[in-house]
Structures are given as C-alpha cells and as structure tokens.
Amino acid sequence: MERILIVDDDANSLEMLDQELQEAGFETRLCVSGEAALDAIRGGGIDLMLLDIMMPDVSGLDVLRRLREQCTMSDLPVIVVTAKDHSRDVVESLTLGANDYLIKPIDISVLLARVRTQLSLRRLIRMKDELVQIASHDLKGPLMIIMSYAALMEERIPGGAPAIEEVRRFARRIRAQARDMGRLIEDLLDFQVIDDGTLNLFPKPFDLNRLAERVVDDYILPAAEKGIGISFKRGADLPPIEADETRIQQVLENLVGNAIKFSPEQSRTTVSTFALDGSVGVEVADTGPGLRESDLEKVFVKFAQLSNRPTRGEKSHGIGLAICKRLIEMHNGEIGVRNNPERGATFWFRLPIDPGNQAH
C-alpha cells in the first residue's frame, strides 16, 4: 500500500484529506508543520507528499526547496496545495520542483486523479530504473563471455578450408552483434546516470589533436571494410583543453561511427580540428546522403526516428547523439549539425578552453 504524507497546519483540512485518501485505499501520515514533514521524509517510506504552502513555522515553499536538495521529482512526487489562486505561488512551486498543484477548496475527485497519476509515473520510472540495473548487472556479464568465446574461436581455428572459414565468419558475426549489444547497454547506463544527475566529469588537460587522430586511426579498418575513406585534418596551434578526455572520446567515436554507419561505399569521412573564439572543436564531415530538414530539428532527441538508415543494416538505437549532446553541454560546450553545400552532413562540437567555464 502506497503511503502519502499530508502536510497542513489546518486540522479540518488535514482530517478531511486523511479520511478521503484512506477510503481511496492509501496509507497516510499526517504532519502539521514543515519541520515535522522534513523529519518524516528523512525517516523514509513516503511515496508522495501533499504539501500546503501556507504554514506558520516553515512555509511549504521552503520545505519544497529543502526537500529537492535530497530527493528528485521522481524519487518523491510533491503536489502543493494552496488557498490562493495566484499564478506567482503556482509558478514558484513548479520552479522549485513541485510535480503538480491543487487550489483550495479541493475537489476530491481531482485530488485522487492527480495523486494516482503521480504515483503511476513514479512506478513507471522505478520500473525503468530497475530495467537499467538489470542491463548493467545481469546482461553485461554473459555478454562479455559470449565475446570472449567468439574471440577464442577466431584465434584458434586455422584458416583455409571453406567450412572452417565459414565458422570463422560466424564467430566474427557473433562478436559484432555482441559489441552492438554492449554499446546499447553502455548508452542506456550513461543516459540513466546523466538523467539522475549522478554522472561525474573528471577534467584534465589533454591534446584534442592527439585524441582525434587516435579515434580516426581506430576507425580506418571499419571504414575500409565498407569501402569508405577516412582522413584527419589537424588544426594548427590548438592549445591543450581541460575536459574529461574519456567522455570527449566517447562523443567523437559516436560521431565518427555514425558517419561511417550511414554513408555508402566510395564515400569519404573527414575529421577536422579547429580553434575559434576561445574554444577548440571538432568537425566530422561525410559525403553521404545528408539529413532532411525535418531530421535536423530532432537529430539530438533521444529515440528520435530519422529518415536515414544505416547502409549495411547496422543497428541504430537513436540514443547515442542524445548522449553526445548532454555530455558536451555538461562541459558548457556546443554541438550541432549542418548539411554540406554539395552532399553529406557535418556534425561538430566546440568546448571552451577556459576550464573555469566548464561544469563539473
């Protein structure tokens, strides 16, 4: 049974809400002050809070402000209740992290509908979090075993006979599929920690030219297997940048990988670095089909379905570019895309050189 914390200094209102919610099948806990409410939250076991704004000791807005330092909107939904139909109170409550609001006198049918909606959303978010945890702990282990055995098959089976070559080809396909699954798991985990606000950056000085050149070298063989050329244009006089090198590499690998994935044979991908107006950046230009105007507006949206499809049936889950955008924004940088004048598209990102302008 889900437990609702009702916070109101008006005894009549408190009793009425308590009775209605219990009759609707909820367990309730009552508090007549803001401090008591915060103590109850610290004790745990609360699924939703009904919070009156007007209270004598600590206002509902102050309670909400302090609460959101400990709990997210999905951790503990809050519906604020106010006797004043003033937009200022409503706007401030929502800005501070209220999930919804009600105006006194309360319509019980509306109250119950909004309570059930918020609790349903909370359950769905928890189910999503549990699924991500399953992906993290229960899928990664078997996946690594599959990849290891496929690698052993490739190493230990000698080449030559047609039947043996077919087995080696099967092993390569197993590894490729497992690698795609591994990338999806990592992307889901990354988006989870970004959404939760628990992803930490570890900035340190590094050479963007050296990183870009390393990524291009890593993709020479995958590009060649598709008949695609790839090259690197080194920007002159790039200063060292202080950022999380691992995360910037993740962004660059995603952009380069996408350029190869969505380009046809005999096309070309060029990775260029540059310095401009107190920032350094990278451009990844391809000579593929480019993007439709409708795609340009949603290319960095999570799970967006774009018109282009990978040219050899590779997997595309619609989450990688959304992660890139979030990672670059966490560095106080910019990311974007444009179609090239002749053909293809160019994805780019810029990062500030001054480390004081970056978020940690």
C-alpha positions in Angstrom: 0.0 0.0 0.0 1.4 3.4 -1.0 1.9 5.9 1.8 1.0 9.6 1.3 2.4 12.3 3.7 -0.2 15.1 4.2 1.3 18.4 5.5 -1.2 21.0 6.6 -1.5 23.2 9.7 -5.3 23.3 9.3 -6.8 20.5 11.5 -10.0 20.3 9.5 -8.3 20.2 6.2 -5.9 17.6 7.5 -8.7 15.4 8.8 -10.7 15.6 5.6 -7.8 14.7 3.3 -6.8 11.9 5.7 -10.2 10.3 5.5 -10.7 10.7 1.8 -7.3 9.2 1.0 -7.7 6.3 3.3 -11.1 5.5 1.8 -9.4 5.5 -1.6 -7.0 2.8 -0.4 -3.9 4.8 0.6 -2.0 4.7 3.8 -1.5 8.2 5.2 0.8 10.0 7.6 0.0 13.5 8.9 2.2 16.4 9.8 1.1 19.9 10.9 4.5 21.7 10.3 7.2 21.9 7.7 9.9 20.7 10.1 7.9 17.7 11.0 7.4 16.9 7.3 11.1 17.1 6.7 11.8 14.7 9.6 9.2 12.3 8.2 10.8 12.3 4.8 14.2 11.6 6.3 12.6 8.6 8.0 11.7 7.1 4.6 8.8 5.1 3.4 6.9 8.0 1.8 5.6 7.7 -1.7 4.0 11.1 -2.3 3.6 14.3 -0.4 0.6 16.7 -0.3 2.1 20.0 0.8 0.2 23.1 1.9 2.1 26.3 1.0 0.8 28.5 3.8 2.2 27.2 7.2 3.5 29.2 10.2 6.9 27.8 11.0 8.4 26.8 7.7 6.4 27.6 4.5 5.6 24.9 2.0 7.9 26.6 -0.5 10.8 26.4 2.0 10.0 22.8 2.7 10.0 22.1 -1.1 13.3 23.9 -1.6 15.0 21.9 1.1 13.4 18.7 0.0 14.6 18.9 -3.6 18.2 19.1 -2.2 17.6 15.5 -1.1 15.0 14.0 -3.4 14.3 14.3 -7.1 10.8 14.8 -8.6 10.7 11.1 -9.4 12.0 9.9 -6.0 9.3 11.8 -4.2 6.4 13.4 -6.1 5.0 16.6 -4.4 1.6 18.1 -5.0 1.4 21.5 -3.5 -1.9 22.8 -2.1 -2.7 26.5 -1.8 -5.7 28.6 -0.8 -4.5 31.4 -3.0 -5.2 31.2 -6.7 -2.2 33.3 -7.6 -0.1 32.3 -10.5 3.0 33.5 -8.7 2.6 30.8 -6.0 2.0 28.2 -8.6 4.9 29.2 -10.8 7.3 29.4 -7.8 6.2 25.9 -6.6 6.7 24.3 -10.0 10.0 26.1 -10.4 11.2 24.7 -7.1 10.3 21.2 -8.2 6.6 20.5 -7.4 5.1 17.8 -9.6 1.6 19.3 -9.6 -0.7 21.7 -7.6 -4.2 22.0 -6.3 -6.2 25.0 -5.3 -8.4 25.1 -2.1 -11.2 24.3 -1.7 -10.1 20.9 -3.0 -12.2 18.9 -5.4 -11.6 15.4 -4.1 -12.1 13.7 -7.5 -9.4 15.9 -9.0 -7.2 15.3 -6.0 -7.4 11.5 -6.3 -6.9 11.6 -10.1 -3.7 13.7 -9.7 -2.4 11.5 -6.8 -2.9 8.4 -8.9 -1.3 9.9 -11.9 1.8 10.9 -10.0 2.1 7.6 -8.3 1.7 5.8 -11.6 4.5 7.9 -13.1 6.7 7.1 -10.1 6.1 3.4 -10.6 7.0 3.6 -14.3 10.2 5.5 -13.6 11.2 2.9 -11.0 10.5 0.1 -13.4 12.8 1.8 -15.9 15.5 2.2 -13.3 15.2 -1.5 -12.4 15.5 -2.4 -16.1 18.6 -0.3 -16.4 20.1 -2.1 -13.4 19.3 -5.4 -14.9 21.0 -4.4 -18.1 24.0 -3.3 -16.0 24.4 -6.3 -13.8 22.7 -9.2 -15.4 23.4 -8.7 -19.1 27.0 -7.3 -19.2 28.5 -10.5 -17.6 27.0 -13.0 -20.1 27.8 -10.6 -23.0 31.5 -10.5 -22.1 31.6 -14.3 -22.0 30.0 -14.5 -25.5 32.5 -12.0 -26.9 35.4 -13.9 -25.2 34.4 -17.3 -26.7 33.9 -15.8 -30.1 37.4 -14.2 -30.0 38.9 -17.6 -29.0 37.1 -19.3 -31.9 38.6 -16.8 -34.3 42.1 -17.1 -32.8 42.2 -20.9 -32.5 40.5 -22.0 -35.7 43.1 -22.0 -38.5 42.1 -20.5 -41.9 42.0 -22.4 -45.1 39.1 -24.9 -45.7 35.8 -23.4 -46.8 33.9 -24.9 -43.8 36.5 -23.5 -41.4 36.3 -20.1 -43.0 32.5 -20.2 -42.5 32.9 -20.9 -38.8 35.4 -18.0 -38.5 32.8 -15.8 -40.3 30.1 -16.9 -37.8 32.5 -16.0 -34.9 33.0 -12.5 -36.4 29.3 -12.0 -36.6 28.8 -13.2 -33.0 31.4 -10.7 -31.9 29.8 -7.9 -34.0 26.3 -8.5 -32.6 27.6 -8.7 -29.0 29.6 -5.5 -29.5 26.4 -3.7 -30.7 24.5 -5.0 -27.7 27.3 -3.9 -25.4 27.2 -0.4 -26.8 23.4 -0.2 -26.3 23.8 -1.3 -22.7 26.5 1.3 -22.1 24.4 4.0 -23.7 21.4 3.2 -21.5 23.5 3.2 -18.4 25.1 6.5 -19.4 21.7 8.2 -20.0 20.5 6.9 -16.7 23.3 8.5 -14.7 23.0 11.7 -16.7 19.2 11.9 -16.1 19.8 11.2 -12.4 22.5 13.9 -12.2 25.0 11.4 -10.8 27.5 11.4 -13.7 30.7 13.0 -12.6 33.3 14.5 -15.0 37.0 14.2 -14.4 38.6 17.0 -16.3 42.3 17.1 -17.0 44.5 18.7 -19.7 44.8 16.8 -22.9 45.6 17.4 -26.6 42.5 17.3 -28.7 44.5 16.8 -31.9 46.1 13.7 -30.4 42.7 12.3 -29.3 41.1 13.0 -32.7 44.0 11.3 -34.6 43.7 8.3 -32.3 40.0 7.9 -32.9 40.5 8.2 -36.7 43.2 5.5 -36.6 40.8 3.2 -34.7 38.2 3.6 -37.5 40.4 3.2 -40.5 39.7 -0.6 -40.7 35.9 -0.5 -40.1 35.7 2.3 -42.7 37.8 0.3 -45.2 35.6 -2.8 -44.7 32.7 -0.6 -46.0 34.7 0.9 -48.8 34.8 4.3 -47.1 37.8 6.5 -46.9 38.6 8.4 -43.7 41.1 11.1 -43.0 42.2 13.6 -40.4 42.9 17.3 -40.8 44.9 18.6 -37.9 44.1 22.1 -36.7 47.1 24.3 -36.2 48.2 25.8 -32.8 45.5 24.1 -30.8 46.0 24.8 -27.1 45.6 22.0 -24.6 42.0 21.7 -23.3 40.9 20.8 -19.8 38.0 18.4 -20.0 37.0 14.8 -19.3 39.0 13.1 -22.1 37.2 9.8 -21.8 33.8 11.4 -22.3 35.0 13.6 -25.2 36.4 10.5 -26.9 33.0 8.9 -26.4 31.4 11.8 -28.2 33.9 11.8 -31.1 33.7 8.0 -31.5 29.9 8.3 -31.8 30.1 11.0 -34.4 32.7 9.1 -36.5 31.0 5.8 -36.1 27.7 7.3 -37.3 29.4 8.9 -40.3 30.6 5.5 -41.4 27.4 3.7 -40.5 25.2 6.0 -42.6 27.5 6.5 -45.6 27.5 4.4 -48.7 30.5 2.8 -50.4 33.0 5.1 -52.2 32.2 8.0 -49.8 34.6 9.8 -47.6 34.6 10.9 -43.9 36.9 13.8 -42.8 37.6 14.6 -39.2 39.0 18.2 -38.6 40.0 20.0 -35.5 40.0 23.8 -35.1 40.4 26.7 -32.6 37.9 29.6 -32.7 37.0 32.4 -30.3 38.3 30.9 -27.1 37.2 27.4 -27.9 38.5 24.3 -29.6 36.4 21.8 -31.5 36.0 19.0 -34.0 34.0 18.6 -37.2 33.1 15.2 -38.7 32.1 15.7 -42.3 30.8 12.9 -44.6 29.7 12.7 -48.2 26.7 10.5 -47.6 23.0 11.5 -48.3 22.8 14.3 -45.7 19.8 15.0 -43.5 16.3 16.1 -44.3 15.2 19.4 -42.8 12.7 17.6 -40.5 15.6 15.4 -39.3 17.8 18.4 -38.4 15.4 19.5 -35.7 15.3 16.2 -33.9 18.7 14.6 -34.5 19.8 15.0 -30.9 16.5 13.9 -29.4 16.5 10.6 -27.5 15.0 7.7 -29.5 14.2 10.0 -32.5 13.4 8.1 -35.7 15.2 9.7 -38.6 14.6 9.1 -42.3 18.2 7.8 -43.0 19.1 4.2 -42.3 22.5 2.5 -41.9 23.8 1.5 -45.3 24.6 -2.1 -44.3 21.9 -2.9 -41.8 23.9 -1.8 -38.8 22.0 -1.2 -35.6 20.8 2.3 -34.7 19.0 2.8 -31.4 18.5 6.6 -31.5 20.2 7.3 -28.2 23.9 8.0 -29.0 23.6 11.5 -30.3 21.3 12.5 -27.4 24.1 11.3 -25.0 26.6 13.3 -27.0 24.6 16.5 -26.6 24.2 16.0 -22.9 27.9 15.3 -22.4 29.0 18.4 -24.4 26.5 20.6 -22.6 27.9 19.3 -19.3 31.2 20.7 -20.4 29.5 24.0 -21.2 30.1 23.4 -24.9 28.0 23.4 -28.0 27.2 20.7 -30.5 25.3 20.8 -33.8 24.9 19.5 -37.3 24.5 21.1 -40.8 24.1 19.8 -44.3 27.1 20.4 -46.6 26.7 22.5 -49.7 27.2 19.6 -52.1 26.4 16.4 -50.3 26.6 14.9 -46.9 26.4 16.4 -43.4 28.9 17.8 -40.9 28.5 17.1 -37.1 30.5 19.4 -34.9 31.2 20.3 -31.3 33.1 23.1 -29.5 34.5 23.2 -26.0 35.7 26.3 -24.0 39.4 26.5 -23.5 39.0 28.2 -20.1 38.4 25.4 -17.6 36.6 27.8 -15.3 33.7 27.9 -17.8 33.1 24.2 -17.5 30.6 22.3 -15.4 31.7 19.5 -13.1 
